[in-house]
């Protein structure tokens, strides 16, 4: 099963191809109608204390009132259906449920593979994997709930399947990289072998895909044969919703991320546009587009014309404004401009950090953490200050952000912002529809306390002031630390080694040089499994109380005192070894270095004897072995040295 998860991750990475991740996009009547539905719902997820990856999902309604919509949900294993305010989710027992806006919950099936759920863009269909054989199923959402599930195939990887926009076609790859499509109740149709990327156009009439040699093919869903495009080593491609043109990067260099840009008009030969293109964006049924080459020069091209038009240089990012045939672009000094083929550029903002377009409105943040909106007609307007992060809903109709006070605001329908959450820190995650706006990160406060690793007999104590104290049977170590959270339960522990101090239980003391007092260095990866269990670089620690630590510290100190005494006696034995030592008469002589060994007798007179060996027993008594000569032979005996 572990192998399948690993392969599934690989499939997710290579499946990101023709649906637009190659840097191309376009508009159509279908996408416009989809965006008419404003998705501005705010959801919050609260992980449980025992397992933060299992929790409850709520919808925020008026005055930050929480309405629970699902319990025991696996983190991120859900899809909110914004069109009708319903929910699909997988619970901790791997049961899949559909919950309607009215709160009615329908059990769909069990043994669902977490994170395998995929929903069509119009939210009419969903697919998922189930059972030990990873069976692929598809179901449709109807007015009165969910219809019966249809088994499609088995042994399918996560990410190796996708639904058309209207959910009527399921495209998927089997474990031998054979591409199939499934329509309704009909049997799956084999499209091609040795394929690994595919995209079904929004009109469901065309499939474009790559084979294992990255050669581009087209398939009309109403025909039986594939058409090979004269293109090799394709890096990215997109087809118009009207099945009119395909634009793609061929001869793609996956090291330098650039290729030759071509346009293929229906039933014609590919038309070369430009070389060394790194990214392109297209619109108007792929008749016009913008692209950047490896010199970071931004160009405009209408395929009805013969030449490319230079728009700007030193560009590292851009996004077309499809409405006005303009383009927003960002130069390497983080300045954003608006321009077009035959117009002067207009400076929009400097010191840009992030941006997004929501309902034809540009929102951006500068390095002063100020949020602005720009409607492409008037000057930018400041919306908020101290903004830490923003995100838009999946269909780009609403935006949410949070500020330094952890307040969450929503903007939609070009209306004024509305505060929906006063303190986001109360929640594990905050979503606008299905997109994360705020995620609580693992922090110092989560780890404050005393932790024991029983296997290695080590304790660590983390104080609220950011001090880490480590105890073992030899030393007490102390240093300042900070936690860099990756998620609510994971992160990196960084320590200031220059300020580290070590106090040995035997009284010795060391302090590191303080050359770089403000520098913190990554030390450990931390994974908090629950409120009481944490994994530090693979070692398991359990939260304990002060009494347990104090008891163990007394044992450490007793052990240290014992070892100090042993060390002193060992040093004495070493000093006596191979020297002449005076031993008084009457001292007992034994066969071994312990009182349980056989008694030989007593020394008859006081004399100096040569020490040939020494030993310290468990009671810290020093025994020495001397050499005795009785006039005939040499013998060795042990005696306790006082």
N, C-alpha and C positions, 0 to 999 in steps of 0.2 A: 504493500500500500504506500509506503514511503516513496518508493521509486515513482509511482504514479504522480504523487504530488510534485516531485521534482520535475518530471517531464511536463506536467501541466503548466508549471511556471515558465518553462522554456516555450511552450506553445503560446502562452499569453504574450510573450515578448515578440515572437515572430508573426503573430496574427494581426498586429497593429499595422495595417497597410492601407488598403484602398478606401477605407471609410473616412479618410481625410487626415490621418496622422502624418502623411507624407508631406504635409504643408499645402494641401490644396483644399478648396471648398467652393461651393456655389450655392446659389439660391434658387428656389422654385416655389410654385404656388403651394405645394404640400408643406414645405418648411414654414412658409409664412402663416398658413392656417394653424400649424402646430404652435407657433409662437404666440398666437392670439390668446391662448390660455395662460394666464398669469400664474406662475408657480412661486408664491411667496410664503408658503407655509413654513413655520419654524418648528422643528422637532428637536427634542433633547434626549440624550441617552445617559442613563445613570448606571454605571457598573456596580456590581455587588461587592461587599467587603470581602467575601470569601474568594471570589473569582471575578476580577474586574472585566474579564472578557465575556461575562454573562451578565445581562442587566435588563432594565426596563426601559421602554421607549414611550415618550410622551409627546403630545402636541401642545404647543403654547397657544392659549386662547386669550381672551381679553384680560387686561390687568395682570399679566403673567400667571394666570391660573393654568395649572397643568392638568391635562386630560390624558390619563394613561390609555395607550392604544395597544400595547403588547407587553408581556412579561417573559422573563427568562430567555431573552433574545440573544443569540450569538452576535457579538459585536461585528458590525458591518455586513451581517448576513441578512439584509432586508432591502426591499425596494419600496419607496413610497410612491403610490400612483396618484400624482397630483391632479389628473384630469377628473377623477371622481372621489378623491380623498380616501382611497382605500390603501391597503398595505398587504404586501407579501413578505413573510419572514420565516426564518428557520430558528427553532428554539434549541435549548441545550441538549435535548434528547434527539435532535436531528429530525424533528417533525416539521413539515411545511404547512403553513396556515395562510389562508386568505381572510382578511378582516375588512369588512365593508365600512363605509363612512358612518353607517348607523350603529356600528359596534358589533354586528353579527360576525362571529368567527366560524370559518369553515375549515375543517381539517382536510387537507388535500392528500397527504401521504406521509410515510415515515422513511427512515433510513436515507434521508437526503444528504448529499455531500455538501458540507458548508461551502459557501462562496461560489457555488456552481450556478446560481440563479441568474438568468438573463431575461430581460423584458424588452419587447418591441418598442420602438419609439412612440407609437400611438397608444401604447399600454393595453393593447387588445389581446396579446398572447405572451406566454412566458415558457421558457425551457429550463431544464435542470437535470442533474445527474442523481442517480439513486442506486443504493445497494452495493454489495461487495464487487459486483461485476461492472459497476459504473455505467448503468443503463441510462440512455438519453431519452427524456420524455418531453412532450410538448402539450400544452393545454391553452385553451382560449377563455377569456373573461367575457361573460355575457351579462345581460341586464339583471338576471336573477342569481348571479354568482359565477361559478366556474364549471365548465363542462367537463366531460370525462377525459382522463389523460390518455395520450397515445404514445405507446412505446415505439421509439424510432430505431435505436441500435444499441449496441453494448460496447464496453471497453473504450469509452470516449474520454478524452482528457478535458479538464477545465480549460475554457478559452478556445477550444477547437470547434466552436459552433456559434452562429449568430442568426438573428431573425431579421427579415426584411422590415421596412418601416411599418407596414400595415400588419405584420405578423403572419401573413399567409404563406411565406416560404421560410423554411429552416435550412440553412446551408451548414454543412458540418464535414469534418475530416475524421476518418477512422484511424486506428492505430498504425495503419500502413500508408498514411498520407493520401488516401483516396478521397476525392471530393464528391459529395452527394448533395442533393437537394430533396427536401420533403415538402410536398404540397398537400394539405388537407389529409384525407384518409388514404390517399394513393400511396403505393410503395415508393420507397426512396429511389431516386434516379441517379445513377452513376454519371458524373460529369467528366472526371479526369483522374488519372493516377499520378503519383509523384507530385502532387500539388501541395502548397502550404500557405497560400494567401488567397482570399476570395472576397468579393463584394457583390451583393445583389442590388441593382439600381432600384430607386424608389418606385418605379412603375412596374417592377417585377418582370420586366421583359428581357433583361440582360444580366449576365454574370461575367465579371472580369476576374481573372485569377493568374497567378504565377505558378510555374512548375519549379522543380528542384534546381533547375539551371537559371532561375529567375527570368525566364522567357514569358512574355505577356500573351495571354489568350483571351478571346471574347467568345461568349456562348449566348445565342438567342435561346431563351427558355422554351420556345415553341419549336425549336429545331433539334436535330440529333447530332450535329457536328460542331466541333470547336474551330474557331478561326484564329490562326496564329498571326500575331502582329510582328512586323519586322523590327523587333527590339530585343536586346539581350542585356543581361545584368541590370534589370529594372530596379530602381530604388524606390520610387513612389509613383502613384498614378491616381487619376480620378476620372469618372465618366459623368456626363451631364444627366440630369433627371430625364431629359427628353431623348436620351440615347443618341444624341447628335454627334458629339465629339468626345475624344479622350485626349487628355494631356498627361504626359509622363516624362520621367527622367530615365534615360537609358545610359548604358556604359557607365553605370554608377560606381564611383570609387568610395568604398565603405570606410576607408581610412581618412580621407579628406572630406567626405560627405558632400560630393558634388557629382554632377552628371550632365549629359546632353539633353536639352529640353526639346521635346517634340509635341506636335499636335496631330492627331489622327482624326480627320473628318470622315464621316461615314462613307464607306466604299471607295475611299481614295487612299493614296499612298501617304505615309507619315511625312509631315512637314517640319523640317528643322527650324528651331527658333533661336537657340543660343547655346553656347558652350559654358562649361564650368558653373552651372547653376546649382545653388545650394538649397533654395527654397522658392516656392511659387504659390500664389493665391489666384484663384480664377472665379469669374462670375459671368452672368448673362449667357447661360448655356455654353460656357467655355468659348466665347468669342473674344474676350478681352481678359487680360491678366497682368499681374505685377510679379516680378521675380528679382532675387538678389543673386549675384555671382560671387565667386570666391575673392573678388576684390572689394566686396561689400558695397558694390554699386547697385542701386535700385533702378529698375527699368519698367516701362509700360509697353504693352504690345497689344495691338488689335490685329487678329490674324487676317483681316481683310487688307491690311497694309503690309509693306515689305520690310519695314525697318523697326527696330526697337528704339524707344525714346528714353534717354537718360533723365531720371527724375532727381536723384541725389546721390552723393557719395558718402562713404563712412557710415553706412546704415547697418545696424545689427538686428533690427526688428521692424515689422510693419504690419498693418492691417488695412485692407481696403474699406472705404465707406461705400458700400454697394449702391446706396440710394442716389448719391450725387456724383458717382464715378470719380471719387477722390481717394486719396490714400493718406493714412496716418503713418508716419515713420519716425523711428528713434535713431539718433546718431550716436556715435561712440562716446560723446560727452553727456549722454543721458538727457538730451533735449529732444522733445517731440515737436514735429512739424506736420502741417496739413498742406497737401499739394495735389497736383493733377497734371495731366498731359500738357495742357496749354494755360497754366496759371502759375502765378508767383506763389512761392511757399509762404506759409503763415506760421509763425512760432506760436505753439500752444502752451508749452510748459517746459521748465528746466528742472534738473535734478530729479528726474523721474525714477520712481522705484517700482511701481506696478500699475497696471491699467486693465480695464475691461470695457466692453460695450454691452449695454443693457437697453433693449428697446430703442435702438438708434441713438442712445445717449452714451457719450464717453465719460467714464469715471476713472480718475487716476489719483495716485498718492505720490507726493514728493518726499524728499529725504527729511523734511521737517514734520513728517507724519500728518500732513494736511490732505484731506480728501476734497477733490474738486469734481464738478460735472461740467461737461461741454456739449452743447446741443448742435454744434456745427454752424449756427447762425449768429449767436451772441458770444460775448466774451465768457471765459470760464468763470464759474461761480463756486466759491468755497462752501462746502457742505459741513465739514466737521474738522476738528483738530484732534491730535493725539490718537490717530487711528493706527492700530497695530496690524490689522489684516482685514481683507474683505474677500467675498466670493459671490458669484452669481448662481442662480438656479440653473439646472442643466439645459433649459431651453432659452436662457438669456433674457428672461422677462422680469426678473427682480434681483435686487442686490441686498446683501446684509454685511455688516461690519461690526467689529468690536473695538473699543478704545482702551486706554490705559487703566480705566476704572473697571474693566471687564463688563461694561454695558454693551448690549447688542441692539443694533438698530436695523430697520428694514426700510428700503426704498423701492417702490413699485408704482407703475402707472404714472410716472413722472410727478408723483405727489411728494409732499414733505416727508422727511424721515420720521419714523415712529419707533420709539424705544419699546422693545418687546421683552428684554431680559435685563434686570438690574445688576445681577452678579452671576456671570457665566461660570465662575469657579465652583458653583454648586453642582455643576453637571460635568460628566465625563466628556461629552461632545455636544456641540450645538450644530444643527444642520439648517440650511435653507433648502427645502425640498430634500434632494439626496446629496447635496454638496456640503462638505464640512466648512463651517465658518470659524468655529472655536474648538480647540481640543485641549483639555487639561493635560499638562505634561507632568511627568514624574519630577518632583521637587524635593528640596531638603526636608520640608515639613513631613513628607510621607515616610521618610527614613529615620526621623528622630526617634531615638530609643536605644535599647541594648539588644544585641543579636549574638547568638551562640552558634558556632560550628562545632558540633560534638565530635565529629570524626577527627579533626585536627586539634581539638582542645583550644580553640581560639575564640575570643570574644571581641566584638567591636561595639563601641558606643558612639553615637552621633548626636552632638549637642545642637541646640537651636541656633547657636552663634556660628555654625558652620565648622565646628571642630570635630575631627575624627580621632578617636582614641582606640588603639588596638592593644589587647592584652593577650599574652600567651604565657607559657611557663617560664620564660626567660626575661621578657621585656614588656614595658609599657611604652608604646609609641604614640606620638601625638602630632597632628598637622592640620592646617586649614584646608578645607575641601569646598567644592561646589558641584552641583548636580546639573548636567545638561540633559534635559528630558528629550527623548525621541517620541514617546507616547505617554499615555497615562501610567503605564506600568514598566516602561523600559527607558534606559538612558545611560549616559556615561558618567562615571565618578572621576573627577579631576582633583588632583592634590597639588599643594604648593610645597614641593620638596625642599625648597630653600629654607623653609621655616619649620621643617620637621625636627622633632625632639625625641630622643630615646632615653628612657630611664630604666636601667636594668634593676631587677629585684635584688641583686647583690650590692646595689648602691652606686654602680658606675653610671655615668651620665655623658651623653654626647649630643651635640647640636650641629646641624648642617650650616654651611656657610650661607650667609644672607645676601648673596650677590644679586639675585633677581627676586625680590620679595613679592612682586605683583604677578608673577607668572604661574599659571596653573597648567599642569601636564596631565594628559589622559592616563588613567591608571587601570580602571576596571569597567567592565560592562555589567550593568545591573538589570535584573529582571525580577520585578516584584510579582510573585505568583498570587499572593493574598496579603491581607493586612499583617499576617504573622509569619510569612515565609518569603524570603528573598534569596535569589541566586546571584552570587557575585563571582563572575568569571568561572562559572561551573560549580562553585562550592555553595552548598546549601546552608543557609543561616536561619535560625528560628528566633523569634522575638521572645525574650525572657525578662524577668523582673529584676529589680536591684538586689533583692535578697540572694537570688541565684548567683549573680555576679560577685557579690561580696563574699559568699561562701567559697567560690572558686578562687578569688583573689587571696584568701587566707591559705588555701592549699598551695597556690603559687608561691607565696611568701615562705611557707614552711618548707617547701621543696627547695627554694632558693637558699634558705638558711642551712638546710641539710647539705646542699651541694657546696656551700662555702666551707663548712666544716670538713667535708670530704676532701675538698681541694687542699686545705691546710695540712691534713694528715698525709695526703698523697705527696705533697711537697716535702714533708718531713721524711717520708720513706725514701724519696728520691735522693735527698741529701745524705741519708745514711748508707745508701746502696754503694757497694764496692769501697767501703771504708771500714776502719777498725773501731768497734764500739765496745765500751765497758759494760758488762752485764753482771749484776750481783748474783752471789750464790743463792741457791734456793729457787731460782726461776725455773718454771716448768718447761720441759721440752716435749714437743708433740710431733706427730708424723705429718700434720697438715696445718694450714693457717686458720684453724677454728677450734673452739673449745670442745666441739663434738668429735674431733679427731683423736686418735689413740695417744694416751699419755706414755711417754718413754721413760721419763724420770726427771730429777732435778739436777741443776748444775751444782757441783760439789764445792766450787770455790769461785770467788770473784776474779774475773780476768777480762782482757779485751779479745774480741772475736771478730772475724772477718764476715761482713754481710754480703751474701751472694744473691739475695732476692728479697722482695718485700711485697706485701698484700694488705689492702684495706677491706675489712669485712663489712656486712650490712649495718653493724652497730658502730661503725666508724672506729673500730679498734685497729691499730697498726700492728701487723705481724711481720717479723723479719726472719729470714732463714740464714743460719750461721753454719760455718764449716767446723767440725770437731775432729781432732786427731787423737786416737787412744793409744798411740805408740806403734800400732800395726797398720791401721787403715784410716782413710778419711771418711767421714759421714756427714750428712746434712740433716739438721733438725729445725723445726719452727718454734718460735717462742713469741709471746705477746710483749710488745715494747711499750713501757709506761713512761 
